[in-house]
């Protein structure tokens, strides 16, 4: 069950960043988790906050830039 919930969250975040109307930044809330993302030229930065315990995880993903 938890795996399905996390998969749904990942799908929402992926769609917001790479979907038909990609965004440079935004917030996705799913249950007690909040995912904030920002996209710049060279990276995508994700900050995941769990409202239950206040823990914060930050993930930085390099973004391929093709000229």
KEKE-3310 file (N, C-alpha, C; in steps of 0.2 Angstrom, whole numbers, plus 5000, padded with zeros to 4 digits):
npx = (5004:5009:5019:5012:5006:5017:5022:5011:5013:5026:5023:5014:5023:5033:5025:5022:5034:5039:5028:5014:5013:5025:5032:5042:5044:5036:5023:5019:5007:5004:4996:5004:5015:5025:5031:5042:5048:5060:5066:5081:5093:5103:5100:5088:5079:5073:5063:5058:5046:5041:5026:5023:5034:5042:5054:5066:5070:5082:5084:5095:5095:5105:5103:5102:5108:5106:5113)
npy = (4994:5006:5008:5010:5022:5030:5029:5035:5048:5051:5050:5062:5072:5070:5073:5086:5092:5087:5085:5088:5102:5108:5114:5127:5128:5123:5115:5100:5092:5077:5068:5067:5072:5085:5091:5101:5109:5115:5121:5124:5130:5120:5110:5101:5104:5096:5097:5088:5087:5080:5081:5075:5071:5082:5080:5083:5081:5083:5083:5084:5085:5083:5091:5088:5097:5102:5110)
npz = (5000:5004:4995:4983:4986:4987:4974:4967:4972:4966:4953:4952:4954:4944:4933:4935:4933:4921:4912:4901:4903:4908:4923:4931:4944:4960:4971:4978:4987:4996:5006:5021:5016:5008:4993:4987:4972:4961:4946:4937:4925:4925:4935:4944:4959:4973:4988:5001:5013:5028:5037:5049:5057:5054:5047:5034:5017:5005:4987:4974:4957:4943:4927:4910:4898:4882:4868)
capx = (5000:5014:5023:5007:5005:5024:5022:5007:5017:5031:5019:5012:5029:5036:5020:5022:5041:5041:5022:5012:5013:5030:5033:5049:5043:5029:5022:5014:5005:5001:4995:5008:5022:5025:5037:5043:5053:5063:5070:5085:5096:5108:5098:5081:5080:5067:5063:5052:5045:5036:5023:5022:5040:5046:5060:5066:5075:5083:5087:5097:5096:5108:5098:5105:5107:5108:5112)
capy = (5000:5012:5008:5013:5029:5034:5029:5040:5055:5052:5052:5069:5077:5070:5076:5093:5094:5085:5084:5093:5109:5108:5120:5128:5127:5121:5111:5094:5089:5071:5065:5071:5074:5090:5091:5108:5108:5121:5119:5129:5127:5114:5105:5101:5103:5094:5097:5084:5088:5076:5085:5071:5072:5088:5078:5086:5078:5087:5079:5088:5080:5087:5091:5088:5103:5101:5116)
capz = (5000:5005:4989:4978:4988:4985:4967:4965:4973:4961:4947:4952:4954:4938:4928:4936:4931:4914:4909:4895:4904:4913:4928:4934:4952:4962:4977:4977:4993:4996:5013:5026:5013:5004:4989:4983:4967:4957:4940:4934:4919:4926:4940:4947:4966:4977:4995:5003:5020:5031:5042:5055:5061:5053:5043:5027:5013:4999:4982:4968:4951:4937:4921:4904:4894:4875:4864)
cpx = (5004:5017:5018:5007:5011:5024:5017:5010:5022:5028:5017:5018:5032:5031:5021:5029:5041:5034:5021:5013:5019:5031:5040:5049:5036:5029:5017:5013:5002:5001:4999:5014:5020:5031:5037:5048:5054:5067:5074:5088:5100:5105:5090:5082:5073:5068:5057:5052:5039:5033:5022:5028:5044:5053:5060:5072:5076:5087:5089:5099:5099:5103:5103:5103:5110:5107:5111)
cpy = (5006:5013:5011:5020:5033:5034:5034:5047:5056:5054:5059:5074:5076:5073:5084:5096:5093:5084:5088:5100:5110:5115:5121:5128:5125:5117:5106:5092:5082:5068:5070:5074:5080:5090:5097:5106:5115:5118:5125:5126:5121:5109:5106:5099:5101:5094:5093:5084:5083:5079:5081:5072:5078:5086:5081:5083:5082:5083:5084:5084:5085:5086:5092:5094:5102:5108:5115)
cpz = (5000:4998:4983:4980:4986:4977:4964:4966:4968:4955:4946:4951:4947:4932:4929:4933:4923:4910:4903:4896:4910:4917:4930:4941:4954:4968:4975:4984:4993:5003:5018:5023:5008:5000:4985:4978:4963:4952:4938:4928:4920:4931:4942:4955:4969:4984:4997:5011:5023:5037:5049:5059:5059:5049:5036:5023:5007:4994:4976:4962:4945:4931:4915:4900:4887:4871:4857)
residu = (UNK:UNK:UNK:UNK:UNK:UNK:UNK:UNK:UNK:UNK:UNK:UNK:UNK:UNK:UNK:UNK:UNK:UNK:UNK:UNK:UNK:UNK:UNK:UNK:UNK:UNK:UNK:UNK:UNK:UNK:UNK:UNK:UNK:UNK:UNK:UNK:UNK:UNK:UNK:UNK:UNK:UNK:UNK:UNK:UNK:UNK:UNK:UNK:UNK:UNK:UNK:UNK:UNK:UNK:UNK:UNK:UNK:UNK:UNK:UNK:UNK:UNK:UNK:UNK:UNK:UNK:UNK)
# end
